[in-house]
Amino acid sequence: MKILTIGGATKDLFLHYKYPDSLQVGSDQDNVYTKLPAGRKIEISKVEQFLGGGAINTAASFSKLDIDATVLCKVGNDPEGQHIVQELKALNIATSLINIDNNTATATSFIMPCTDGDSTLLVYRGANTHLQDKDIPQAELPNFNQLYLSSLNGEAAQLVKPITDAAKKLNIPVAINPGMAQLCETASIIQESLPNISTFILNACEAKEFMLTLIKDNKLQGVDKKTIAANSPELLQPWIEQESSCFNLGHYFKEILNRGPSIAIVTNGSEGVYVAHQDTIYFHPSIATNIVSTVGAGDAFGSCFVGSIMKGHSIE
């Protein structure tokens, strides 16, 4: 089995700070906030460098599942880009489809620790945003059994439709895990591409944002929230409310599956994961664990789910 992962390649710098709680200033329903005082030095105890980016994270995961993985991404013509290529080769991940950008540096993320293993990321997208249609090797696509598209930003976000069109013609299944920027800035491209996609993966915040777009663009009508059982799992309760009507995750899954994908997934952090297929919504609670870091958790889940399906496992 061979898979092509398409998306970002990043140098991740993890900045370790001994007292992240001292930087927390509060929280609301959706976010915890961190303060970085102006004019003050914050002592970092350690800096660690790793490979990152959706295309690389998922390729590494597929490789660990003994699936032959190839990466399609763009890096700068710089030491960071060269390091990424060398490290991927050491992981037995094919690098022949990595493109070099002579004008833009390799993407870099600066990752600041927060509480409970979460982090704040300062992201420079760099060469990732300059992946172009000419960088897509159409002649190579028939060599793969599966495509996996992670987040694409900038001009690269325009590639979702042509890539998935080509895969559809070749009968190659496509899994996609777009980022929030795509869902906000190029949601129409995602909508147009849904008929070409087999597995559609978002987290709860991303799914809510995309559902709001679907409601607006398609003038969808919700239901009376009194009809939804109060003891339903979190995301199956009223989720988006508009005047007297509401939508929940069930409405979201129905809209996604009606537009093409056979599997739709929504992860919800510590609560767990929801998977819709045909007439069934599956739910599995998160497994209790000692959280070291949540960075890349979405890539890890999505790639392991798709890899397991490729290896013949059922959704259950």
C-alpha positions, 0 to 999 in steps of 0.5 A, a space after each residue: 500500500 502506498 500513500 501520498 501526503 500533501 500539505 505543510 513541512 515545518 521546522 518546529 521549535 518547542 520553547 520550554 518554560 518552567 512556569 506556564 501557569 504564571 503566564 495564564 491570564 484567564 479563559 472563556 468558553 473556548 480559549 485559555 489566554 496567555 500573557 507575554 508582558 511587553 519590555 520583559 524577558 521571559 527565560 526559556 529553560 530549553 529549546 527543542 527542534 523537531 520536524 512538523 507540518 501536516 504532510 510530514 506528521 502524517 507521513 511519519 505516522 503512516 510509515 510507522 504503520 508500515 504503509 509506504 509513504 511519500 511526501 508532497 510539500 515545498 521547503 526553502 532552499 536553506 539548511 532547514 529545508 535540507 534538514 527536513 529532507 534528510 530526516 525524512 529519508 532517515 524515516 524511510 519516507 520518500 522525498 522525491 516529490 518535495 519541491 524547493 522554493 528558491 525565494 522563500 524560507 522553510 516554514 517555522 513554528 515557535 511553540 510556547 507551552 500553556 497549561 494542561 499540555 496545550 500550546 500557543 503556536 507562532 507560525 511562519 508559513 513560508 514556502 508552504 504557501 507557495 505550493 502550485 499546480 505545476 508542483 503536482 505530479 499528475 503522472 505519479 498519482 496513479 502509483 498511490 492507493 490513497 491521498 491524504 491532504 492536510 492543511 494548505 494555506 495561501 495560494 496552496 489552498 487553491 490546489 484542493 479542487 484540482 488535486 481531488 478532481 484528478 484523484 476522483 478520475 483515477 478512483 483514488 480515495 482522498 482523506 482531507 483534514 483542512 485547517 481553520 484558515 482554509 475553512 474561513 478563507 476558501 470554504 467554497 473550494 472545500 465545498 466544491 471538492 466534497 464530491 471527490 473526498 472519501 474521508 473528511 476530518 475536522 475538529 469541533 471548532 473547525 466543524 462548527 465554522 464550516 457548518 456556519 458556512 454551509 448554513 449561510 451558503 445553502 440557506 439551511 433550516 434547523 429544528 426546534 431545540 426542544 426536539 433534541 434530548 438534553 442527555 445527548 453527548 456534548 456535540 449532539 446537543 444544540 450546537 448552533 442556535 439561530 432564533 428559534 431553531 438550532 443545528 447539532 452535530 447530527 445535522 452537520 454529518 448529514 450535510 457532509 455525507 450528502 455532499 460526497 464523503 462516505 466518512 465524516 469525523 469530528 474530534 472534540 479534544 478531551 471529550 472524544 471523537 465522533 465518526 459518521 458513516 452511512 446511517 450511524 454516528 459512532 462515538 468514542 470517549 478519549 482515553 485517559 492519559 498523561 498529556 505531554 503536548 497536544 501539538 500534532 494530535 489531530 494529525 496523529 488521529 487522522 493518519 492513524 484512522 485512515 491508515 487503519 482503514 487502509 489496513 482493513 480495519 472496520 470503523 468500529 
